[in-house]
Amino acid sequence: ERPGSVADMSAAMADMREQLAADERTSALISAMRGTNINDDDNAASGTTLQVVEMRAGDDSLPTEYDPAALSAYFRKRPGAVLTR
């Protein structure tokens, strides 16, 4: 075989893949770049429809940060919105 042949290049690439797979951080990076192990829970299931619930206006606004007490106070004034959800 000549140096630089396709067989040599294939063998070199196989060796490099083995070395990359042996390193945990590199392997995780490559998996992420390939999109493997993607959690599809972030996407809506097919056939799911989004419905908008209109709520009556008030002097307060929906909290933009998670605060159970503030959310409870907000929706306590809007029982219809909770029922339609």
C-alpha positions as CSV (number, residue, x, y, z in Angstrom):
1,E,0.0,0.0,0.0
2,R,1.1,3.5,-0.7
3,P,1.3,6.1,2.1
4,G,-1.8,8.3,2.1
5,S,-4.0,5.6,0.6
6,V,-7.7,5.4,1.4
7,A,-7.1,2.4,3.6
8,D,-4.5,4.4,5.7
9,M,-6.9,7.3,6.0
10,S,-9.8,5.1,7.1
11,A,-7.6,3.5,9.7
12,A,-6.4,6.8,11.0
13,M,-10.0,8.1,11.2
14,A,-11.1,5.0,13.1
15,D,-8.2,5.5,15.6
16,M,-9.2,9.1,16.1
17,R,-12.8,8.2,16.6
18,E,-11.7,5.6,19.3
19,Q,-9.6,8.3,21.0
20,L,-12.5,10.8,21.0
21,A,-14.9,8.2,22.3
22,A,-12.6,7.3,25.2
23,D,-12.7,10.9,26.5
24,E,-16.0,11.4,28.3
25,R,-16.2,15.2,27.8
26,T,-15.4,15.0,24.1
27,S,-17.8,12.2,23.7
28,A,-20.6,14.2,25.3
29,L,-19.8,17.2,23.1
30,I,-19.9,15.1,20.0
31,S,-23.2,13.6,21.1
32,A,-24.6,17.1,21.7
33,M,-23.5,18.3,18.3
34,R,-25.0,15.3,16.6
35,G,-28.3,15.9,18.5
36,T,-28.4,12.5,20.1
37,N,-30.1,12.0,23.4
38,I,-32.4,15.0,22.8
39,N,-35.3,15.1,25.2
40,D,-38.4,15.7,23.1
41,D,-40.4,16.7,26.2
42,D,-39.6,20.3,25.4
43,N,-41.7,20.0,22.2
44,A,-45.5,19.7,22.1
45,A,-46.8,16.3,21.1
46,S,-48.2,16.1,17.6
47,G,-51.9,16.9,17.6
48,T,-51.6,19.3,20.6
49,T,-53.3,22.6,20.1
50,L,-52.7,25.8,22.0
51,Q,-55.8,27.6,23.3
52,V,-55.6,31.1,24.7
53,V,-57.5,31.8,27.9
54,E,-58.6,35.4,28.2
55,M,-58.7,36.8,31.8
56,R,-60.3,39.8,33.1
57,A,-58.0,42.7,33.7
58,G,-57.1,43.7,37.2
59,D,-54.8,46.2,38.9
60,D,-52.1,43.6,39.2
61,S,-50.1,41.7,36.6
62,L,-49.1,38.0,36.2
63,P,-45.8,37.4,37.9
64,T,-42.9,36.8,35.5
65,E,-40.8,34.9,38.0
66,Y,-41.9,31.7,39.8
67,D,-43.4,32.8,43.1
68,P,-46.1,30.4,44.4
69,A,-47.6,33.0,46.8
70,A,-47.8,35.7,44.1
71,L,-49.3,33.2,41.5
72,S,-51.8,32.0,44.1
73,A,-52.9,35.6,44.8
74,Y,-53.1,36.4,41.1
75,F,-55.2,33.5,40.2
76,R,-57.4,33.6,43.3
77,K,-58.9,36.8,41.8
78,R,-59.5,34.9,38.5
79,P,-61.3,31.6,39.3
80,G,-62.7,31.5,35.7
81,A,-59.3,31.5,34.2
82,V,-58.3,28.5,36.4
83,L,-61.4,26.6,35.5
84,T,-61.0,27.1,31.8
85,R,-57.4,25.9,31.9
